[in-house]
Amino acid sequence: MIHAAALKQVPAAEYNPFEAVKTNILGAQNIIDTAIDQKVKKVIALSTDKAANPINLYGATKLCSDKLFIAGNSYVGRDQTTFSVVRYGNVAGSRGSAIPFFLKHKEKGYLPITDPRMTRFWITLEQGVDFVLWCLEHMVGGELFVPKIPSMSIMDLAATIAPECETRIIGIRPGEKIHELMIPRDEARRTLEYDNHYVIQPEFKFWSRRSSENHGRPVPEDFEYNSDNNPWRLTIAEMKEIIKDL
């Protein structure tokens, strides 16, 4: 089972806080309880970079959801249901994201920019689906998977979509960050690195019984994975190819 339902837009969650709580937290617990009752073998929940050190309600509700799903492994009893989480960045072209907003807004001759310093992680829908299905196949229960994906600055994104348009700085919206974070420094001690992804290990006793074949490389103690220090950057040409396929 893949749990992908959420109230996902940051401003919408800020202005409708309890709707976000009901969907993202209570809804998550409903999925967990139902999966255990129905003896579902595997459940993977989709999270977001905004759940790492959250400053907005959407991120806070998804962090709570993440912890509920990971903890679900510790109270399944004799049942065989296992739970894991996938955390990734902005899906290119998804509803409410910057790409469709800029594509529509460029007809006005300018693009509104919240803050020119902003950077974001980007993943295509196909890449996201492939990664989630890979995680569903390989999970043992308890992992929080984080893919290695590229970043791009908001100014480069604007130059990709509408180089002929001027940009107007309008200020950060409620709940926004300058840079997005996928692995906080405080979680580095529990993080293993693989060729194409990271795994944040849970702090539960059940994990030691399941992770005997987990041969990832520990990351440095001061490691942090954010969209600003990410060495993998999308070029304008690469983003144009992504947008062309949307």
N, C-alpha and C positions, 0 to 999 in steps of 0.2 A: 504494500500500500504506500502511496506517495501523498503526503498532506501538503497541498499547495494553496489552500484558501487563506486569505488574509485581507484585512483592510490596510492597504499598503502605502497610500500617499501620505507623506509627512504632514502637510498642512491640514488635510482632512482629519487626521488623528488628533492634531492639536486642537481643532475646533469642535470635534465630536469625541471627546476622550472616552466616555463609557462605551460607545459603540465599538471603539478599538479594543477595549478591554474584553467586551463580550465576544467579539469575533476571534481575536488573536490569543486570548488567554483561556477563557471559558470554552471556546470552541476547540482549542488544543486538548484540554482535559477530556472533553467529550470524545474526541478521536482516540485518545489513549485508553479510556475506559472501555469503549466499544471494541477496540482492537483486541484487548485482553479477553473480554467476554466472548468474542467470536473466534478466538484462537487464531488470529492472523499471525502468520509466521514472521514477517518483517514489516516494519513501518519506518519510513524515512520522512522527516519534516524539512521543508524548505525555509531557510532563514535568510538573513540579510546582513550586509556589512554594518548596518545601522544598529544592530544588536550588540556590537562590541563597544564598550564604554558609552552607552547611549546618552544623548542629551535631549532627545525628543521622545514623545510618548510612543510613537510607532516602534522605535528601537527598544524602548523599555518593555513593551508588551511582547516583542519578539524574543528578547533576552529571557523573559519569564517563560515563554513557550519553549525555548531551547532547553531550559533547565527542567521543565516538566517532562519533556520527551526523554532526556538523558536519565532522569530519576526513575522514569517508568521501568527501566531495566531492573531496578532494585526491589520493586514490589510486585513483580509478576508471579511470584510464588513458584509453583511447579509448572506453570504454563510456559510455553516455549516462545512467546512473543518477544522480539527484540526491537529496540528503538535506536535510531541514529539521526543525526542532523547534518544538513548541507548548508553552508554559509557562503554566499557569493555576492558579487556587486550588481551594478545596474545592468539590466537586460536591454540591449540595444533595440530601440523601437517599441518598447513596451508602453502600454497606455499610461499617460501622465508623465512620461520621462522627457528629458531635455531634447532628444532628437526629434520626435514628432512635433514638439512645441516650437522648436526653432524652424523646422520645415514649414510650418503653418505661418509663423510670425514674420518670416523674411519677406512676405508679400507687402508688409507695411514699410519696408525699406530700412528697418533697424532691428537689432536683436537686444532684448533686455538681459543684462548680465547681473546676477546678484552680487558676485564678488570676483574680480579678475584673477585672484589667487587660487580659486577652487580647482581641485582635481577630483577625479572619480575613477573607480574601477569599472571596466566594461567587459561584458560577455555577450555573445550572440545567443539567440534562443536555441539554436542547434547545439552549440557548445554546452549550454546549460543542461539541456535534455540528456545529452550524451554523458555528461559528468554525473548527473543524478542517477541514471540507469546503471552506470559503472559502480557507483557507491552502493546502490541497492543490491547489486550482485555480490560485492566483496565485503560488505559490512558484517561485523560480528556482534554489534550492538554496543552502544555507549560512545562511539566516536562522534566528533564534530569535524566534518570534512571541510577543507577550505581549498579551492582550486588556485593554481598560479595563473593569474590573468593580467592583462595589461591595464595601464592607467592612461588617462589623457587629461590635459588641462581644459577648463571650460573655454578659454580663449582660442585654443587650437580647434576645439569642436566648433566654435562659432566660425572660425576661418574655413573649416571644412565645408560647412553647410551653406554659408552665405558670405564669401569673401568680399562681395561688393557692398555689403551692408555695414552701416556704422553700428557701434555698440554703445549702449547706454547703461550706466551702472545704476541699479535700482535698490541695492541693499539686500542683505540676507533675509530670507523668509523665516518665519517662526520655526524653530527646531532644526535648522540646517547647520551643517559643519563646513569648515573650509576644506578639510581633507577627510576622506572616509578611512575607517580602520577595520581590518578583518581579524588581526590577531594582536591583542593588547600585550604590552610588555609583561604584565602580571600573569599572563597565561603562557609565557615562553617556557617556563620550567616544565610544562605539561605537553609541549608541542613537539611533534616529530615531523621531519621533513622527508619528502619523497621526491622523485624526479618531477612530477607534474602537479603535486598537491601537498598540503599539510594535513596533519591530524592532531586535533587537540584532544588529549586523553581525559577521561572523567576522573573525579576523585571519589570513586566508589570501590569497595572491596571486590565486587564482581568482575572488575576489569582485569585484574591479575589472572583470573581463571580463563579469560577469553583471549588475551592478547599475546599468547605464547609465540605466535608467528608474526608479530608486529616488529619488523626489522627496520623501521625508519631511523633517521639520523636526528639526534637531539639538536635543537637550534641553540645559539648562544643565549646566555642569561639575559642580555639586554636587547634581545631580538624584538622587533615590532614590525608588523606588516601593514603599512598604510599606503594610500594612493599617492602620497607625495614622495616617500622614500623607495617606492617600488622601482627597481631598475628596468622593468619591461614597460616601455612607453609605446603607445600607438602613434604612428605617423599619420599625417593628414591623408596621404595616399591610401594607407591601410583602412582608415575610417571611411574614406569614400567608397571603397570596395564593400565594406559592411553595409553602408547605407543604401548602396545600389541594389543589394539583394533583399532589402526589407519589403 
